[in-house]
Amino acid sequence: MTKNKIRLFSLTQIFAVIFWLIVWFVTSRIINQELILSSPLEVLRKIEEYIKEADFWKTVLYSFTKISSGFLLAILLGTVLAVLSYRYEIVKILLNPLITVIKSVTVASLIMLFLVWFQPERLSIIISIFMAFPIIYTNVLKGLQEVDKNLLEMAKIFRITILKKIVYIYVSQVMPYFESAGTSALGLAWKAGIAAEVIGLPKGSIGESLYESKIYLNTENLFSWTIVIIILGYISEKIFLYIIRYCIAKIMGDTYEY
């Protein structure tokens, strides 16, 4: 993508955000009831107040650490099991029912079930793992299965080492699937993780703050924390993509652009 196209894309995204902020503002003025729909200006003022408080950053760090930990563990688990399923058919057969069940069961059901088994403090980590794992596993396995067989045959003929085969054939061809899976799984991990906090109410979490805002009918706080969650999810995605592309570029040199 050229610099001009990137600039144009960025401008269109900014325009889209501004458009919906205007729609939000106009709608809040028409309704004219802060209890139902807070103005975006009031929400931004509330966020500005939050960022000056130490407790706000502790809450953000708590939830960010828990959900990110669950996501990273899901990546590790999903990738390892995908490789094993690609290598051994029996592993794939045994995992298929589990993947199907996890995909079918609702997030709320899993949260309530895990709340019986685990402490609320661990709930967001576990639910993030379970929600992100199937996406990582399925996409990585699909990427491995789509690896060009001609390249593998050529590597065998020329006696390419296993390490080079992994780096220059498997990794390069699986990466698009992995990136797509990672971004999708990360968004789902945040949604499920926050939902787990709202139900489990671990002390000092974003979910607890959301629940309290709802209990006290504080719509302004509710919108403020929602915006914070959106920003955290966006930042997490950009960090994930940058780290993955940077690491692969270092491993593969000039053959991979990030």
C-alpha positions in Angstrom: 0.0 0.0 0.0 1.5 3.3 -1.1 1.9 6.3 1.3 -0.9 8.2 -0.5 -3.3 5.3 -0.1 -2.4 4.9 3.5 -3.0 8.7 4.1 -6.3 8.6 2.2 -7.4 5.5 4.3 -6.5 7.3 7.5 -8.4 10.4 6.6 -11.5 8.4 5.7 -11.3 6.6 9.0 -11.0 9.9 10.9 -13.9 11.3 8.9 -16.0 8.3 9.8 -15.3 8.7 13.5 -16.1 12.4 13.4 -19.4 11.6 11.6 -20.6 9.2 14.2 -19.5 11.5 17.0 -21.7 14.2 15.4 -24.6 11.8 15.2 -24.1 10.9 18.9 -24.0 14.5 19.9 -27.0 15.5 17.9 -29.0 12.5 19.2 -28.1 13.3 22.8 -29.3 16.9 22.2 -32.6 15.8 20.8 -33.2 13.3 23.6 -31.9 15.8 26.1 -31.8 13.3 29.0 -28.3 12.5 30.4 -29.7 9.5 32.2 -30.6 7.9 28.8 -27.8 9.2 26.5 -24.9 11.2 27.7 -23.3 13.8 25.4 -19.9 12.9 23.9 -18.5 16.1 25.4 -19.6 15.1 28.9 -18.1 11.6 28.4 -14.8 13.1 27.2 -14.7 15.4 30.3 -15.3 12.4 32.5 -12.5 10.4 30.8 -10.2 13.5 31.3 -11.1 13.3 35.0 -10.3 9.6 35.1 -6.9 9.8 33.6 -5.8 12.1 36.4 -6.6 9.5 39.0 -4.2 6.8 40.1 -7.1 4.3 40.7 -8.1 4.6 37.1 -4.8 3.4 35.9 -4.7 0.6 38.4 -8.1 -0.6 37.2 -7.0 -0.4 33.5 -3.8 -2.2 34.3 -5.6 -4.9 36.2 -8.0 -5.7 33.3 -5.4 -5.2 30.6 -3.0 -7.6 32.3 -5.7 -10.3 32.9 -7.2 -10.3 29.4 -3.8 -10.0 27.6 -2.5 -12.9 29.6 -5.5 -15.0 28.6 -5.0 -14.0 25.0 -1.3 -14.9 25.0 -1.9 -18.2 26.6 -4.6 -18.9 23.9 -2.1 -18.1 21.2 0.4 -20.5 22.7 -2.1 -23.3 23.3 -3.8 -22.8 19.9 -0.6 -22.8 17.9 0.9 -25.8 19.6 -2.2 -27.9 19.3 -2.7 -26.8 15.6 0.9 -28.0 14.8 0.2 -31.3 16.6 -3.1 -31.7 14.8 -1.3 -31.0 11.5 1.3 -33.6 12.3 -0.9 -36.2 14.0 -4.4 -36.9 12.7 -5.5 -38.5 16.0 -4.9 -35.2 17.8 -7.1 -33.4 15.2 -9.9 -36.0 15.6 -9.8 -35.7 19.4 -9.9 -31.9 19.4 -12.7 -31.5 16.9 -15.5 -32.1 19.4 -14.0 -29.8 21.9 -13.6 -27.0 19.4 -17.2 -27.5 18.2 -18.5 -27.3 21.8 -16.5 -24.2 22.7 -17.8 -22.4 19.5 -21.4 -23.4 20.2 -21.7 -22.6 23.9 -22.6 -19.0 24.7 -20.1 -16.7 26.6 -22.6 -16.2 29.4 -22.9 -20.0 30.0 -19.2 -20.5 30.1 -18.8 -17.6 32.5 -21.4 -18.9 34.9 -19.9 -22.4 34.7 -16.3 -21.2 35.3 -17.5 -19.0 38.2 -18.5 -22.2 40.0 -15.1 -23.7 39.5 -12.7 -20.7 39.8 -12.2 -17.5 41.8 -13.6 -14.3 40.2 -10.0 -12.9 40.0 -9.1 -15.7 37.5 -12.3 -15.6 35.5 -11.3 -13.1 32.9 -8.1 -14.9 32.1 -9.8 -18.3 31.7 -12.7 -17.0 29.6 -10.3 -15.1 27.3 -8.4 -18.3 26.7 -11.5 -20.3 25.9 -12.9 -17.6 23.5 -9.6 -16.9 21.7 -8.3 -20.5 21.5 -10.7 -21.9 18.9 -10.0 -19.0 16.5 -6.2 -19.3 16.8 -6.3 -23.1 16.5 -8.6 -23.3 13.5 -6.8 -20.6 11.5 -3.3 -21.8 12.2 -4.3 -25.3 11.3 -6.0 -24.1 8.1 -2.8 -22.2 7.2 -0.6 -25.3 7.8 -2.9 -27.4 5.6 -2.8 -24.8 2.8 1.1 -24.7 2.7 2.2 -25.2 -0.9 3.1 -28.9 -1.3 5.4 -28.1 -4.2 7.5 -26.0 -2.0 7.7 -28.8 0.6 8.7 -31.3 -2.2 11.4 -28.9 -3.5 12.7 -28.4 0.0 13.0 -32.2 0.4 14.8 -32.6 -2.9 17.3 -29.9 -2.1 17.7 -31.2 1.5 16.7 -27.9 3.1 17.2 -28.0 6.9 14.1 -28.3 9.1 14.7 -24.8 10.6 14.9 -23.1 7.2 11.8 -25.1 6.0 9.9 -23.9 9.1 11.0 -20.2 8.7 10.8 -19.8 4.9 7.9 -22.1 4.0 5.6 -22.7 7.0 5.9 -19.4 8.8 5.7 -17.2 5.7 2.6 -19.0 4.5 0.8 -19.4 7.8 1.4 -15.8 8.9 -1.6 -14.3 7.0 -3.9 -16.8 8.7 -2.2 -16.1 12.1 -2.6 -12.4 11.9 -6.2 -12.6 10.9 -6.9 -15.1 13.7 -5.0 -12.9 16.2 -6.9 -9.7 15.5 -10.3 -11.5 15.6 -9.4 -13.5 18.7 -8.1 -10.4 20.5 -11.3 -8.5 20.0 -13.3 -11.5 21.2 -11.0 -11.9 24.2 -11.7 -8.3 25.3 -15.5 -8.6 24.9 -15.6 -11.9 26.8 -13.0 -10.9 29.4 -14.9 -7.7 30.3 -18.2 -9.6 30.4 -16.6 -12.1 32.8 -15.6 -9.2 35.0 -19.1 -7.7 35.0 -20.5 -11.0 36.1 -17.7 -12.1 38.4 -17.0 -8.6 39.8 -13.4 -9.0 40.7 -12.3 -6.0 42.9 -10.5 -3.3 41.0 -11.5 -4.4 37.5 -13.1 -2.5 34.6 -16.1 -4.9 34.8 -16.7 -3.9 38.4 -16.7 -0.2 37.4 -19.1 -0.9 34.6 -21.5 -2.8 36.9 -21.4 0.0 39.5 -22.2 2.6 36.8 -25.2 0.5 35.8 -26.4 0.0 39.4 -26.3 3.7 40.1 -27.7 4.6 36.7 -24.6 6.7 36.0 -24.8 6.7 32.1 -21.9 9.1 31.8 -19.5 6.7 33.6 -20.9 3.8 31.7 -20.2 5.5 28.3 -16.8 6.6 29.6 -15.7 3.1 30.5 -17.0 1.8 27.3 -14.9 4.2 25.3 -11.9 3.2 27.5 -12.5 -0.4 26.6 -12.7 0.4 22.9 -9.4 2.3 23.1 -7.7 -0.5 25.0 -8.8 -3.0 22.5 -7.6 -0.9 19.6 -4.2 -0.3 21.2 -3.9 -4.0 22.0 -4.5 -4.9 18.4 -1.9 -2.5 17.1 0.7 -3.7 19.6 -0.1 -7.4 18.7 0.3 -6.7 14.9 3.5 -4.7 15.4 5.2 -7.3 17.6 4.3 -10.2 15.3 5.4 -8.4 12.1 8.6 -7.1 13.7 9.6 -10.6 15.1 8.9 -12.3 11.7 10.8 -9.6 9.8 13.8 -10.1 12.1 13.6 -13.9 11.6 13.1 -13.8 7.8 15.1 -10.6 7.0 14.1 -8.8 3.8 11.7 -11.5 2.7 9.0 -10.2 5.0 7.6 -6.7 5.1 6.0 -5.3 8.2 
